Amino acid sequence: MTQQRKILVTSALPYANGNIHLGHMVEHIQTDIWVRFQKSRGHECYYVCADDTHGTPVMLAAQKQGVTPEEMITRIRQEHLADFTGFGIGYDNYYSTHSPENETLSRSIYLALKANGKIESRTIEQLFDPEKKLFLPDRFVKGECPKCHAQDQYGDNCEACGTTYSPTELINPYSAISGATPVLKESEHFFFKLGECADYLKQWTAGSTQLVDGRQQPHLQTEALNKMNEWLQDGNLSDWDISRDAPYFGFEIPDAPGKYFYVWLDAPIGYMASFKNLCERIGVDFDQWFRADTDTEMYHFIGKDILYFHALFWPATLQYANLRAPTGIFAHGFLTVDGQKMSKSRGTFITARSYLDQRLNPEWLRYYFAAKLNSKIEDLDLNLNDFIARVNSDLVGKYVNIAARAAGFISKRFQGKLTDVSNSELLPQLQAQSEAIAASFESREYARALREIMALADVVNEYVDANKPWELARQECQEVRLQQVCSELINAFRILTVYLSPVLPQLATKVAAFLNVAPLSWNDSMTLLPADHSINTYQHLMQRVEQKQIDDLVAANRQNIQPVSTAATAAYEAVAATASFDDFMKIDMRVAKVLTCEKVEGSSKLLKFQVDLGFEQRTIFSGIAASYPEPEKLVGRMVIVVANFAPRKMAKFGMSEGMITSAAGNGKLFLLDVDSGAEPGMKVG
């Protein structure tokens, strides 16, 4: 075990003027996995975040809603926290930048910068909306980029070419609030002399911190360092306007009535404020973590779009306020869905709340994101078909299936007791990879970690296939061997769960209860459950993803922006493309009688039918469980079956030998029926 580290971790602060979507979740899931891994290793690690609450957009949104900004941000913070909690994000504190701690810290840091000669006031010309009677923040001015001439760019940077500039440099600017042409108006503003910090920032961005375990931690990723060098070269670093004029929702600057801190001054200080609030509640020495000579670590997980603020402005602010700088800044790319930018019209701008409301397992998404995340600044694509296939194959087919194949024998044949597995040849193979997997998590190479874990799951499943516990159970004099094999599998499942626990914390909690053990930590991968240890009765741990769930999710998000259909068209799907008579004749539909019908363990959607076609009996799986919660009532009913579909393997459930027809509407499925007198085997046409 390495020396214990003291680690503070943050995610970027969601703005208190919008919903949490799956793009936010890329970052917060990535951060949460890293934090849970560090805690599992025994380090003192705290994870804090907050809502970013200040600025003109919040003020205007509150006015539009007819409430105070304080009322609006309180409600939105509760909504944000509920969404993040639903995805298992385990903050130690989720706070607000509109807090007394943040106001105190912001003022003290500002005064320290002023005492160090890094603040000055200047009279500037600023764009003013003559209709709304307010100075326009950068993001409320739009116009033509002065460099690449892209249209409709914001007043601080161009999304097309990445150039940063002041709003007054835009060509043909206009107010994003009223559409009016802004006018120039003079105002006194306060500036942080960032240009004087260039030498320090060149040293810091290219530097690293030596950790207590002896490793060197670079402050920036290679791609981020290259970008910072572009900004730092040739004296291009501009001083930073850190003030805004009233009306403005924020903290007033000391000794400057009517002047407020720009949101990007107090927002990162919100990290400190959230941590200070936590420290006061749990009795931690806050000052120890922010002294310039501290041996604690501080990491920020952020999107690549706010790298400038975190890699230049923030370290300089801390340095010249005589505080510690970040140990590392970990930037990530954007989320795309099916290879394209998230789109409301396509239903792929997916909110976190809609995902949870559709009752999709949040740990499916945690696993899928982790399986694609690495330490580079790369965009991540949520391919919805791949999402279904990967979750079903890896989590259900490879991992959960190990416990399902062994637990029943232990419970039924051996009263739930394991036997000694100290002589196992299988388990040391899994334990030998503990540090390699840990190194992958430490370096945020989650995709590599999960590839390593799933390779071990393949080894375990090969062991299952080689030893065939289901055959041992039918053979005489094989009780000892059966208990040995199944005990090894239960121990293997426990080790794999330890490795997966940072990614799947809720499932790990269920597994610990099933195994009758304390919450799992990383060191548990190196120990084995003793002989005579009792496990609890196995309960199914995870359902498979069904295509309809994903279809419903996309539909739910598409409805957010589509106009309401008229009553005449809303209930019906469009008629499909024209088919010929020959096309129709290729489909062989037959009357069938339901002999048995039952729910399928491990699936929330499927029912398993045994039907009589007159000339033979067949097994057919049908995804209508939600519409028919009492499947036994379908026994004896006549249904219509497509009899000439090729048999289809339904993962671990078996082979489906046809399709039972149904009508769809109002979110339900309705089996098609036939008149009395029709017999099994009769052709429909």
KACOR-V317577 format. One record per backbone hydrogen bond with DSSP energy under -0.5 kcal/mol. NH is the residue of the N-H (numbers start at 1). CO is the residue of the C=O. Records with the same first field share a line. If there is no record, write none. Layout:
NH = CO ; CO
//
This chain:
7 = 5 ; 44
8 = 297
9 = 46
10 = 299
11 = 48
12 = 301
14 = 12
16 = 52
17 = 15
22 = 350
24 = 21
25 = 21
26 = 22
27 = 23
28 = 24
29 = 25
30 = 26
31 = 27
32 = 28
33 = 29
34 = 30
35 = 31
36 = 32
37 = 33
38 = 34
39 = 35
40 = 36
41 = 37
42 = 39
43 = 38
44 = 5
45 = 43
46 = 7
48 = 9 ; 46
49 = 93
51 = 95
52 = 14
53 = 51
55 = 249
59 = 55
60 = 56
61 = 57
62 = 58
63 = 59
64 = 60
65 = 61
66 = 62 ; 63
67 = 62
72 = 68
73 = 69
74 = 70
75 = 71
76 = 72
77 = 73
78 = 74
79 = 75
80 = 76
81 = 77
82 = 78
83 = 79
84 = 80
85 = 81
86 = 82
87 = 83 ; 84
88 = 85
89 = 84
90 = 88
91 = 89
92 = 47
93 = 47
95 = 49 ; 93
97 = 51
99 = 97
103 = 99
104 = 100
105 = 101
106 = 102
107 = 103
108 = 104
109 = 105
110 = 106
111 = 107
112 = 108
113 = 109
114 = 110
115 = 111
116 = 112
117 = 114
118 = 113
120 = 191
122 = 189
124 = 122 ; 187
126 = 124 ; 185
128 = 183
129 = 134
130 = 128
133 = 129
134 = 129
136 = 127
137 = 135
140 = 137
141 = 138
142 = 174
143 = 153
144 = 171
145 = 150
149 = 145
153 = 143
154 = 157
155 = 138 ; 141
158 = 163
159 = 157
162 = 158
165 = 156
169 = 166
170 = 167
171 = 144
174 = 142
175 = 180
176 = 140
177 = 140
179 = 175
182 = 180
183 = 128
185 = 126
187 = 124
189 = 122
191 = 120
192 = 240
193 = 118 ; 191
194 = 192
196 = 193
197 = 194
198 = 195
201 = 197
202 = 198
203 = 199
204 = 200
205 = 201
206 = 202
207 = 204
209 = 217
211 = 209 ; 215
214 = 211
217 = 209 ; 215
218 = 216
219 = 207
221 = 329
225 = 221
226 = 222
227 = 223
228 = 224
229 = 225
230 = 226
231 = 227
232 = 228
233 = 229
235 = 232
236 = 233
238 = 236
240 = 192
241 = 239
242 = 190 ; 240
243 = 190
244 = 260
246 = 258
250 = 248
253 = 259
256 = 253
259 = 256
260 = 244
261 = 251
262 = 242
265 = 262
266 = 262
267 = 263
269 = 265
270 = 266 ; 267
271 = 268
272 = 268
273 = 269
274 = 270
275 = 271
276 = 272
277 = 273
278 = 274
279 = 275
280 = 276
281 = 277
282 = 278
283 = 279
284 = 279
286 = 284
289 = 285 ; 286
290 = 286 ; 287
291 = 287
292 = 322
294 = 291
297 = 6
299 = 8
300 = 328
301 = 10
302 = 300 ; 330
304 = 332
306 = 303
307 = 304
310 = 306
311 = 307
312 = 308
313 = 308
314 = 309
316 = 312
317 = 313
318 = 314
319 = 315
320 = 316
321 = 318
322 = 319
323 = 318
324 = 290
327 = 298
328 = 298
329 = 219
330 = 300
331 = 329
332 = 302
333 = 378
336 = 380
337 = 340
338 = 382
340 = 337
342 = 335
348 = 343
349 = 343
350 = 348
351 = 349
352 = 20
353 = 20
355 = 351
356 = 352
357 = 353
358 = 354
359 = 356
360 = 355
364 = 361
365 = 361
366 = 362
367 = 363
368 = 364
369 = 365
370 = 366
371 = 367
372 = 369
373 = 369 ; 370
378 = 376
380 = 334
382 = 336 ; 380
383 = 381
384 = 382
387 = 383
388 = 384
389 = 385
390 = 386
391 = 387
392 = 388
393 = 389
394 = 390
395 = 390 ; 391
396 = 391
397 = 392
398 = 393 ; 394
399 = 394
400 = 395
401 = 396
402 = 399
403 = 399 ; 400
404 = 400
405 = 401
406 = 402 ; 403
407 = 403
408 = 404
410 = 406
411 = 407
412 = 408
413 = 409
414 = 409 ; 410
415 = 411
416 = 410
417 = 414
418 = 533
424 = 421
429 = 426
430 = 426 ; 427
431 = 427
432 = 428
433 = 430
434 = 431
437 = 433
438 = 434
439 = 435
440 = 436
441 = 437
442 = 438
443 = 439
444 = 441
445 = 440
446 = 444
447 = 373
449 = 445
450 = 446
451 = 447
452 = 448
453 = 449
454 = 450
455 = 451
456 = 452
457 = 453
458 = 454
459 = 455
460 = 456
461 = 457
462 = 458
463 = 459
464 = 460
465 = 461
466 = 462
467 = 463
468 = 464
471 = 468
472 = 468
473 = 469
474 = 471
475 = 471 ; 472
478 = 475
482 = 478
483 = 479
484 = 480
485 = 481
486 = 482
487 = 483
488 = 484
489 = 485
490 = 486
491 = 487
492 = 488
493 = 489
494 = 490
495 = 491
496 = 492
497 = 493
498 = 494
499 = 495
500 = 496
501 = 497 ; 498
503 = 500
504 = 500
508 = 504
509 = 505
510 = 506
511 = 507
512 = 508
513 = 509
514 = 510
515 = 511
516 = 512
517 = 512
522 = 40
523 = 40
524 = 521
525 = 522
526 = 523
527 = 524
532 = 418
533 = 530
535 = 416
536 = 514
544 = 602
549 = 546
550 = 546
551 = 547
552 = 548
553 = 549
554 = 550
555 = 551
556 = 552
557 = 553
558 = 554
559 = 555
560 = 557
561 = 558
562 = 558
569 = 566
570 = 566
571 = 567
572 = 569
584 = 580
585 = 581
586 = 582 ; 583
587 = 584
588 = 586
589 = 587 ; 684
590 = 641
591 = 682
592 = 639
593 = 612
594 = 637
595 = 593 ; 610
596 = 610
598 = 608
600 = 606
601 = 599
603 = 600
607 = 622
608 = 598
609 = 607 ; 620
610 = 596
611 = 618
612 = 593
613 = 611 ; 616
615 = 613
618 = 611
620 = 609
622 = 607
624 = 622
625 = 605
627 = 624
628 = 624
633 = 630
634 = 631
635 = 632
636 = 594
637 = 634
639 = 592
641 = 590 ; 639
642 = 659
643 = 588 ; 641
644 = 588
648 = 656
650 = 654
651 = 649
653 = 650
656 = 648
657 = 619 ; 655
659 = 642
661 = 640 ; 659
663 = 670
665 = 668
668 = 665
670 = 663
672 = 661
678 = 675
681 = 591
682 = 679
684 = 589
//
